[in-house]
């Protein structure tokens, strides 16, 4: 039980970090702040990482049942990884953030 509990705690920390980054990015975009581009890159990288981490942790927590058609977890896993291809993965957003900070 403790092994599973620590995985869920780590996933929860990823989600809290992503939630704070998304809230800050939303405030920057709403206020038309000059920091909005970098905030959006940070939020997108954090949200994508959190979604992938939760999907992997959920798959492990359910004992592999997500690979079967009896549970919809495989859809969440595919959506989390598909989001990287549509919106850019975390490495791409970090590269854009570095370019913004160094320019």
C-alpha positions as CSV (number, residue, x, y, z in Angstrom):
1,X,0.0,0.0,0.0
2,X,2.8,2.5,0.8
3,X,4.4,2.0,-2.5
4,X,1.2,3.0,-4.2
5,X,0.6,5.8,-1.8
6,X,3.9,7.5,-2.5
7,X,3.2,7.3,-6.3
8,X,-0.1,9.0,-5.8
9,X,1.5,11.7,-3.6
10,X,4.1,12.4,-6.3
11,X,1.4,12.6,-9.0
12,X,-0.6,15.0,-6.8
13,X,2.5,17.2,-6.4
14,X,2.9,17.3,-10.2
15,X,-0.8,18.3,-10.5
16,X,-0.5,21.1,-7.9
17,X,2.6,22.5,-9.7
18,X,0.8,22.4,-13.0
19,X,-2.4,24.0,-11.6
20,X,-0.4,26.9,-10.1
21,X,1.5,27.4,-13.4
22,X,-1.8,27.4,-15.4
23,X,-3.4,29.9,-13.1
24,X,-0.4,32.2,-13.3
25,X,-0.4,31.9,-17.1
26,X,-4.1,32.7,-17.3
27,X,-3.7,35.8,-15.1
28,X,-0.8,37.0,-17.3
29,X,-2.8,36.5,-20.5
30,X,-5.9,38.2,-19.0
31,X,-3.8,41.2,-17.9
32,X,-1.9,41.3,-21.2
33,X,1.4,41.1,-19.2
34,X,4.7,41.1,-21.0
35,X,5.5,37.8,-19.2
36,X,2.6,36.0,-20.8
37,X,4.6,34.1,-23.4
38,X,7.0,32.6,-20.9
39,X,4.2,31.8,-18.5
40,X,2.3,29.9,-21.2
41,X,5.3,27.9,-22.1
42,X,5.9,27.0,-18.4
43,X,2.2,26.1,-17.9
44,X,2.0,24.0,-21.0
45,X,5.2,22.0,-20.1
46,X,3.9,21.5,-16.6
47,X,0.4,20.5,-17.6
48,X,1.6,18.0,-20.2
49,X,4.1,16.5,-17.7
50,X,1.4,16.2,-15.1
51,X,-1.1,14.5,-17.5
52,X,1.5,12.0,-18.5
53,X,2.6,11.3,-14.9
54,X,-1.0,10.8,-13.8
55,X,-1.8,8.5,-16.7
56,X,1.3,6.3,-16.0
57,X,0.6,6.3,-12.2
58,X,-3.1,5.4,-12.8
59,X,-2.1,2.5,-15.0
60,X,0.3,1.2,-12.4
61,X,-2.3,1.7,-9.6
62,X,-4.9,-0.2,-11.5
63,X,-2.5,-3.1,-12.0
64,X,-2.4,-3.0,-15.8
65,X,-6.2,-3.1,-16.3
66,X,-5.8,0.1,-18.4
67,X,-4.5,-2.0,-21.2
68,X,-7.8,-3.8,-21.5
69,X,-11.0,-2.6,-23.0
70,X,-12.8,-3.0,-19.7
71,X,-11.5,0.3,-18.4
72,X,-11.2,3.8,-20.1
73,X,-7.7,4.5,-18.6
74,X,-6.1,3.6,-21.9
75,X,-8.0,6.5,-23.5
76,X,-6.6,8.9,-20.9
77,X,-3.1,7.6,-21.5
78,X,-3.4,8.0,-25.3
79,X,-4.9,11.5,-24.8
80,X,-2.0,12.5,-22.5
81,X,0.7,11.4,-25.0
82,X,-1.3,12.7,-28.0
83,X,-1.4,16.2,-26.4
84,X,2.4,16.3,-26.7
85,X,2.2,15.9,-30.4
86,X,-0.5,18.5,-30.8
87,X,0.7,21.2,-28.4
88,X,4.4,20.4,-28.2
89,X,6.2,18.3,-25.7
90,X,7.8,19.7,-22.5
91,X,11.3,19.8,-24.1
92,X,10.0,22.0,-27.0
93,X,8.4,24.4,-24.6
94,X,11.5,24.5,-22.4
95,X,13.6,25.3,-25.5
96,X,11.2,28.2,-26.4
97,X,11.3,29.4,-22.9
98,X,15.1,29.4,-22.9
99,X,15.1,31.3,-26.2
100,X,12.7,33.9,-24.7
101,X,14.9,34.3,-21.6
102,X,18.2,34.6,-23.4
103,X,17.0,37.1,-26.0
